[in-house]
Amino acid sequence: MTTNKCLAAATLEGAVWKKSSYSGGSEGQCVEVADLDTAIAVRDSKKKEGPALAVPRATFASFIDTVKSGAMDFGMFG
């Protein structure tokens, strides 16, 4: 079983966060990711001091591959 962790911003001091190039300038609906070596952290770009979710690298890679393949239907958001 894979374990995901919710981390406080203070525990991620020094993490280098990256925002998607698909982020809109004024919509404010974006997440940022940071490479933590063994995991990928994800946080709300509007709440930089809020919590972040850390997931194993393989889990994050699988999620990205699934989204790219079109297997997930995100029509409910649009």
C-alpha positions in Angstrom: 0.0 0.0 0.0 1.3 3.5 -0.9 1.3 6.1 1.8 0.7 9.8 1.0 1.6 12.4 3.5 0.2 15.9 4.2 3.1 18.2 5.1 3.2 21.6 6.7 4.8 24.3 4.6 7.5 24.8 7.3 8.8 21.2 6.7 9.3 22.0 3.0 11.6 25.0 3.5 14.0 25.2 0.7 11.9 23.2 -1.7 11.9 24.6 -5.3 8.3 24.9 -6.4 7.3 25.0 -10.1 3.9 26.2 -11.5 2.5 24.7 -14.6 3.1 26.5 -17.8 -0.7 26.1 -18.5 -1.5 28.3 -15.5 -3.7 31.2 -16.3 -2.6 34.6 -15.1 -5.8 35.8 -13.4 -7.8 32.7 -12.8 -5.9 31.7 -9.6 -6.6 28.0 -10.1 -3.2 26.4 -10.1 -1.1 23.9 -8.2 2.7 23.9 -7.8 4.9 20.9 -7.5 8.3 20.4 -5.9 10.7 17.5 -6.3 11.6 16.1 -2.8 13.9 13.3 -4.2 11.8 10.3 -3.1 8.4 12.1 -3.5 6.7 14.9 -5.3 4.9 17.6 -3.2 1.9 19.3 -4.5 0.4 22.5 -3.0 -2.2 25.2 -3.8 -0.3 28.1 -5.4 -2.7 30.6 -3.7 -1.9 29.2 -0.2 1.9 28.9 -0.2 2.0 28.6 3.6 -0.7 26.0 3.7 -0.3 22.2 3.6 1.2 20.2 0.8 0.5 16.7 -0.3 3.6 14.5 -0.8 3.2 11.4 -3.0 5.7 8.8 -4.1 7.4 9.6 -7.4 6.0 6.5 -9.1 2.5 7.4 -8.1 2.8 11.0 -9.4 4.3 9.7 -12.7 1.4 7.3 -13.1 -1.1 10.1 -12.5 0.6 12.3 -15.1 0.7 9.5 -17.6 -3.0 8.8 -17.1 -4.0 12.4 -17.5 -1.9 12.7 -20.7 -3.5 9.6 -22.1 -6.9 11.2 -21.9 -8.2 8.4 -19.7 -9.5 10.8 -17.1 -12.7 12.8 -17.8 -12.3 16.3 -16.5 -15.4 17.6 -18.3 -17.2 18.0 -14.9 -14.9 21.0 -14.2 -15.7 22.9 -17.4 
